[in-house]
């Protein structure tokens, strides 16, 4: 499960293909995707993935790590990583606690 804390200053709405600015929005924690780790790449080996921004560092830190997705989720035919559409039941911030400081997670 991938969770983002969306900042209050630049609310954004995302779909599988687009992201649009929705202006002022409260900070919220929202489940936006999933990733099943298929491979962990660390240190100098990160350079083997030039498409990733971490590979651009000429002097990579030893803890520089990429988590690459598995080909498929273990129990389904779904891809090993994906972006989910927005749904209210994926919002982890309690509605009553929406604020500019991030509020509270639902329990």
C-alpha positions in Angstrom: 0.0 0.0 0.0 1.4 3.4 -1.0 0.2 6.3 1.2 0.7 10.0 0.4 0.3 13.0 2.7 -1.0 15.5 0.3 0.1 19.1 1.2 -2.5 21.7 2.0 -1.1 24.3 -0.4 -1.3 22.5 -3.7 -4.1 20.0 -3.7 -3.9 17.7 -6.7 -6.3 15.2 -8.2 -4.8 12.2 -10.0 -6.0 9.5 -12.3 -4.2 6.8 -14.0 -3.2 9.2 -16.8 -3.5 12.7 -15.5 -2.9 15.0 -12.6 -4.9 18.2 -12.2 -4.5 21.1 -9.7 -7.5 21.5 -7.5 -6.3 24.5 -5.6 -6.5 24.9 -1.8 -7.1 21.5 -0.2 -6.6 20.2 3.3 -3.7 17.9 4.1 -4.8 14.3 3.9 -3.3 10.8 4.0 -4.7 8.8 1.0 -3.9 5.3 -0.3 -3.0 6.0 -3.9 -1.3 2.8 -5.1 0.3 -0.5 -4.4 3.7 -2.2 -4.9 4.8 -5.7 -4.3 8.6 -5.6 -4.0 10.2 -8.0 -6.5 13.8 -6.8 -6.2 15.8 -4.5 -3.9 18.7 -2.6 -5.5 21.2 -0.8 -3.4 24.4 1.4 -3.5 26.3 1.5 -6.8 23.9 -1.0 -8.4 21.3 1.8 -8.6 23.3 3.2 -11.6 22.1 0.1 -13.5 18.7 1.9 -13.7 19.5 5.2 -15.5 15.8 6.0 -15.9 15.5 6.5 -12.1 16.5 9.9 -10.6 18.5 8.2 -7.9 20.9 6.9 -10.6 21.9 10.5 -11.5 23.9 11.0 -8.3 27.6 10.7 -9.3 28.5 9.6 -5.7 25.6 7.4 -4.5 25.2 6.9 -0.8 25.5 3.3 0.4 21.8 3.4 1.6 20.6 4.6 -1.8 17.9 2.0 -2.5 15.4 1.2 -5.2 12.4 -1.1 -4.6 11.5 -2.6 -8.0 8.0 -4.1 -8.5 7.4 -7.8 -8.9 6.0 -8.8 -12.3 2.6 -9.6 -10.8 1.0 -9.7 -7.3 1.4 -13.1 -5.8 -2.2 -14.1 -5.5 -3.6 -12.3 -8.6 -2.9 -11.6 -12.2 -2.6 -7.8 -11.4 0.6 -6.0 -12.2 3.2 -5.8 -9.4 2.6 -2.1 -8.9 -0.2 0.3 -9.8 -2.0 3.6 -9.2 -5.5 3.5 -7.7 -8.3 5.9 -8.6 -9.5 8.2 -5.8 -12.2 6.8 -3.6 -13.5 8.1 -0.2 -12.7 4.7 1.4 -9.0 5.2 0.6 -8.8 8.4 2.6 -7.1 7.7 5.9 -7.6 11.1 7.4 -10.7 11.4 9.6 -13.1 13.8 8.0 -13.7 15.6 11.2 -10.0 16.2 11.6 -9.2 17.7 8.2 -6.9 20.6 8.7 -3.9 22.4 7.3 -1.6 20.3 9.5 -2.6 16.9 8.3 -5.3 15.9 10.8 -5.6 12.5 12.2 -5.9 9.1 10.6 -9.1 7.2 10.9 -9.1 4.3 13.2 
